């Protein structure tokens, strides 16, 4: 599976939230509104979510395997680094 990421918005000064991204899976399926967050162990991609009727946060979609999660995290973090590098010119 080919996973590509694109940064839509970089959010400087927003605390731990660094960017908003999209991920494409094999150029056949797109996930919008992925949040790139600075966690205690580094950057991670937080899937789009909503608050359910019990007041708990639930993801609309999520990777099923740790391998898929790691691949998505890497793709979004790399896209973010590239986008930040492009802003420095």
N, C-alpha and C positions, 0 to 999 in steps of 0.2 A: 504494500500500500504506500502510495506517495502522499506525504503530508506536507503542505506548504502553508506558511503563515504570512499575513500582511498586517502591518500596524496601521490603524486608522487615526489614532489620536495619541499623542504623547502628553502626559499630564504632570508637568513639573510642579513641585510644591504641593502635591496632593497627598503627602504622607507616604504610606506604603503602596498606594495605587500608582503604578508607573505608566500604564498605557491601556488602550482598548484595541483589540485585535480581532481578526477573523482567521479561521483555519479552513483549508480546503482539503478534502479527502479524495484522492485520485481525480481531482477536477470534476467530481460528480456530486459532491455533497459539501455544503458550506455551513459552518457554525459561526454566527456573528456574536458580537458583544462578549467576547472572552476578555476577562480582566487579567492583566499582568500585575502581580502583586509581589512586593519584596517581603519574603518571609524570613524566619530565623535561620533557615538553611539555604537562602538564596531566592532567586526568582521562581515563581510558579504561575501556571495558567489556571485561573479560576473560571469554571464553566458558567454560562448564563444561568441565573437562578431566580426564584420567586419565593414569596412567603406564603405558606399554606394556611389553611383555616385554623391550625393550632398555633400559629405564629412562628413556625420553624422554617428555616431556609431549606429549599429543595432545588437541586440542579435540574434544568430542563433536559440536559443530556450529559453524558459522562463517559470516559473511557472505561472499558470493562477490564482490561488487563493493565498491569503495572508497566509493561513494555509500551503499550499505546500511550499511556499517561506520560511516561518519560519522553517519548518521541514528540508528543504535542508540546510539552514544556520546553524541550530543546528548540523546537522550530520557532515558537513564539519568542523565546528569549533571544535567539539569534537574530530574528527579524527586528527586534527592539534595539539590539546593539548596532545593527546596520543602520537603522533609522536615526539613532542618536549620532552615529558617526557622520552621516550625511548632513546633519544639522550644523556640524562644527565648521563647515566650509563657508 
